[in-house]
Each structure stands twice: as structure tokens, then as C-alpha cells.
Amino acid sequence: MMIIMERPCSVQGSVTITNHLTQKVLIVHCRSKDNDLGAHAVDVGATIHWSFGPNLFGGTLFWCKLAVQDRRISFVAYEQGVENRGIWFVHDDGVYGTHTKVFLKAAWTRP
């Protein structure tokens, strides 16, 4: 018996986070099990974006911590196998995503 393994799919995952806060710089720090993307300051109206090849065996997961002044949000920005677009919009009341409709993913908290 011959087993033929096909080449893995070249489809990439991606995450986009856009700052729609009212006149506030957003600090974004995202990471996966294998990659720490570091902290980035994202100006109002600006976007941070990255793409990556999902794990061949599944399990790719990116989570992000957002900070503005004394408020914080932690959320899963991408999870392989979970239907989401990885597109996030940060507003004064929280982080919103889109799928079939806009939804509030996470609300701000104070430490």
C-alpha cells in the first residue's frame, strides 16, 4: 500500500486590530505559544496586522492584551478551527469583531 501525503494548504491566518478609540493611543501586545509579537502603540485610526501559517496539526492560537490608560482587555484574537475572521475593532466600550454580524468580543476592565 502506498500512502501519499499532500502538501499542506497554503492558506494563511491573519489578525487585524484597528484603533477606533476616541483620541487615545492603544497598546497592543499579542502572542501565541511560539511567538511573542511584542507591544505596539497603535494611533487612533491606525491598524496593526499580521499573517501566519496555521499549524499543520491544528491548535494555532493568538491572544492579545490591549491597554489604554488604566483599562485592559485580554481576548483570543485567532483560534484555528474556530470560525472567526480575525478582524477586530477597538472602541471606547470594548473590542468588536465581525462574523455574520458585529458582536462585542470583550469589554474593558480596570486592574
N, C-alpha and C positions, 0 to 999 in steps of 0.2 A: 504494500500500500504506500502511495506517495502522498505526502502532506505538503500542500503549497500554502505558504503564508503570504498574504497580500501585503503590499506596502501600506503602512498606516496612513490614515486620512490626513491630508494636509490642511484641513480646516483648523483655523486658529480661533482661540478665545480672545476676548478683549474686554476691557473695562474703561469706561469714560465717566468722569466725575466733573460736573460743571458747577461753578460757584454762582448762585443766584441770590446770595445774601445781600442785605441792604448795607452797602458801604463797609463791608468787613472782609479782611483777608482771611482765608480759610487755610488751616494747616491740615494736610492730608498725609497720613502715614499708613501705607499698605504693605502687606506681606503675605507670603504663602509659607508652606512648610520649608521650602528650599530657597526662597528668595525674599530678601528684605529690600523693598524699594526705597527706603529712607523717607524722611519727612520733607514735604514740599509746601511752599507758600503759594497759594492759588488766589490771584486777584479777583475782584468782583467781575463777573462776565467771562472769566477765563476758564479753560478746561485742562484737566490732566488726563492723559490717555496712555494706555499700554496694551500690547497684544502679546500673545504667548501661544505655544503649542500645548494643548491639553495632554495630560499623562495618558500614555497608550493603554494603561491598565485601569484608568479611571481615578477619581479622587482629587483632581485639581481643585484647589480651594484658595481663594484670596479673601482676606478680611481686612477691613480698614478701620482706622481710628481717625476721627475728624475732631478738630478743636477750633473754637473761635472764642476769644476772651475767656470766660470762666465756664463755658459749656462744652460738653463732649458727646460724641456719638461713636459707638462701635457697631459694625454690621458686616455681614458676609456680602461681599461685592460680586463674587462669582463662585459658583459651585458647579463643577462638571456634572452633567446629568440632570441638573435641575433647570427647568425651563425659565430662564430669565435672559434679558438682553444685555446685562452688564452695563446699562446706561442709567446714570444716577444724576439727579438734580438736587442741589443742596439749597434749601430755603430757610427762612428765619424760624420756621416751626419744625423742621426736620429734613430727612432725606427722602426723596421721592424717586420711584422707578416707574418704568412702563412695561407692560406686557400686553394684555388686551385692553387695559385701561390704566390710568395713572393711579398709583397707590402709595401710601405713606409706609416706607420701609422701617424707619427708626426715628424717634423723637429725641430732642436734645435733653441731656441730663446735666446736673451740676454736681461736681465732686464733693 
